[in-house]
């Protein structure tokens, strides 16, 4: 039943040219066949964190997430990403761990300066996407500016993007800081349901936690420290550092590879009702 409920989310992808799977099998059948973990199971995120599966929220491992992305018309991530999704709802989230070290959280965030930089990055990312045959998405504004919770060690922000067909997509990113790096959690949903979906997404993330020895509070002197703070984390972490050193192409490729919600195809199943 869980897989059947999840499969109904993807009916709108049936005509997408990137859909993968055996001949004659519909996208929803392909998704239903993926290994969605059952309630009570534990999903592992890069051996650094865990996601507790409940009756309300399920999980896909790395291999199945690559397939899930392809079904939705997106390139696979080479076993580096994981999926969380509600059994009844209009959103999904993509998780990936970046082993870039301990990110110090004592930096003041400047939303206006960050938005300006993100728009510059967006231009570069669209150039790279065009070369690879993917349609552009134009960053318009914040949905909500970056905000950091000192208790949960989570940095989150939301952006509004305009697709080639003039439709609007809301992209919400959350960085969950850990001892040796951070987990990037991207919420993919539609503007029509974003408010309720964001609440449910945050509820799902309560089932996420780093394993013992990997929590932010367990950092020790001598551990690797990231070469940037919270602001650069919004801009792409190590890719932002590369840009500051002139690595613009590297930055654009990093954005293309890491910002799942900026790819073509995903929005095709958003906003659908159960």
N, C-alpha and C positions, 0 to 999 in steps of 0.2 A: 504493500500500500504506500509506503514512504516513497519508493521510487516512482510509482505511478503519479503521485501528487507532484513530485518535482518535475516529472517529464512534461506536464501540461504547460510549464513555463516557456517551453521552447518551440511551440508550434509555429511561431512566426518566422523561424529560421529555415523553414522547409525549402524555400526557393533560393537560399543563399548559395552562391557558387563555391564557397569554401567548405561547405558541409562535408564531413568525413563519415566513413562507415561502409558496411557491406551494401552492395547494390540492392535496391528495393526496401531497405530499412529506413524508416522515417527518422528525423532528428530526435523526436520525442522517444522513440524506441531505443535509439542509441544512448540517450541520456539515462533512460530507465535501466539499461544494461550495465551502467557503470557501478563501481563498488562503493555505493553510499553506505557509510558505516551505520550500524544499528544503535538504538539507544543503549547507553551503558558502555559503549566502546570508547576507546581513547585514540584520537588522531594525533600523530606525531608530526611536528613541524621542524624539519631539519635536525632532529635529535636535540633541539634546544628548548622546545616548548611543547605543550600538550593542549589539545582541545577535547573537552568532555562532551560527547554526543548525547543529546537529550531527545525526547519525543518532539520537541519544537524545532531543533536545529541539527542538521547533519553535516557530514564532512567527506571530502574526497582527498585521497592521497595524491602524490605528485604525478604519477603516471596517468591516473584518471583525470586529473586536472588538465594535463596537456590535451587529452582527448576532448574534454569538455570545452576548452578554448577553441579547438579546431572546429567542433560542431557549430560553435557560434561565429565562425568566420574569422578566427584570430590565430596567429602563429603560436605554436607550443613554446613552453618556457624551458625545455630541457630538464624537466624533473626538479625545478627549483620553486614551484608554486603549489599552493594548496587551496581548496575551495571550501567555504562554509555557505550554507543556504538554509532558509526556513523550509519546513515541510509544507507550510501554507503561507504564501507571501509573494511579493513582486520584486525581490532583490536577491543578489548574491554577493559574496565577498571573496576576494582573492588575497591570500596570505603568502608572504615570502620573507625569509630571514636574510639579513645582510650582516655578515661577520666583520663589521668595520670597526669594532671596538666600542668602548664605553663612551657615550655621548654626554658631555657635561651639560647640565641643565640650568646654568646660572646666567644665561644670556637673555637680554631684553629683546623682544621681537618687534620689528617695524613692519606692520602689514602693508603699508603703501609701497615701501621700497621692495618688498618681496613680490608684490603683484607686478610691479614694473619688470622685474627680472624674469618672472615666470612668463610674461607675455613675450619677452625677447626669446626665451627658450622655446616657446610654442611655435614661433616662426621657424626656427631651426628644425624642430621635430617634424613639422609638416613638410618641410623640404625633403627630409629623409624618408618619410612615409610615402610621399609622392613617387620617389625613386623605386620603392618596393611595391607600388601598386595599390596602396591603401589611401582612401579618401581623407582629406584633412578635417580637423576639428579645431575651431578657433576659440581660444580662451577669452571670455568676455569680462568676468568680474569674480569677486568672492561670492560664494553662497553664504559662507561665514568665514571670517578671518582666522588665522592660526591662533589656537589657545592651548595652553599647557596645564595639565593637572599635576601638581607636585606630589599628590598622594598616590595616584595610580601610575605616575610616570608615563603618561600618554600625551602625545602632541597630536592635535587634529585640526583639520581645516577643510573647507568645501569650496569648490569652484564651479562656475557656470560656463559651459562650452556650447558653441553653435556648430551644428553639423552642416554638411554640404547641402542637405535638403532644407535647411533653415530650422530644423527642429532643435530643441534645447535638451542638453544632457547635464545632469548634476553629478559631479565627481567628488566624493568625500574620501579623504585619506586620513589614516590614523597610524602613527608611529608608536609602537609599544617598546619602550626602552628596556634593555637587558644588560647583563654584565659584560658580554663579549660582542654585543651588537644590538640590532633592533629588528623587530618584525614589522613589515609594512603591510597594513590591512586596508585594502581599497574596497569601498562600498560602491556597487553598481546598481543604480535604480533610476527611476524616472522622476521628473520634476513634480508630477501629479501626486506621487505617493511618498516623496522624500521625507517629509516630517515624521510620518508614522514608521517608515522603514528605518530611519536613523535611530529611532527609539529601540526598535527590535534588533537592529545591528549591534547597538551597545549592549543590549541584553545578552546577545549571543557571545559577545567578547568577554562577558563575565565568566564564561566557561573556558577561557584561554588563560594559561599561566605558564611561566617558565619553569623548567624542572629545577630541582635542587642544585645549587651551585651556579645557576645561570641568571638568577634574579638581580635586578639593578642594585639592591641593597647589599649584595654579596661581593661587590667589587673590592679588590684588594690592591694595595700599592704594588706596582710592577706589572699589573694587567695592561693590556693594550688599550690606549685611549684614542678615540677618533680625532682626526685632524680638523674637526669643525664642531659647531654647536647647533642649537635649535634652528636658527635662521637658515643656515646652509642645508639643514635636513629637509626643510620645506622645498628648497631649490633642487634637491636631488642628491644630497650627501656628497660622496666622493666625486660625482659628476660635476657638482657645483665647484669643487676645488679645481677640477680639471679645466673648467671654463675660465676660472680666474688666472690660469696659467696659459691660456690660449688654446686649450683643447676643445674648441667649439664642436667639431664633428663628433668627438667622443661623447660630449654632453648630449647631442641630439640623438645619437644611437642609444645612449643609456635611457633617455626618456622614452624612445620608441619601444625599448625592450622591457621597461619596468612599469610604465603607467598603463595598466591594463584597460582602465576605463576610457582611455583616449583612442582606442582602436576602433576600426570600423566593424560593424556587425553586431556588437554586443547589445546596442540599444534596440535591436530588432525585437527582442522578446520582453522589453521593459514595459511596464504599465498594463500588462495583461492581468486579468482577474481569474481567480480559481473557478 
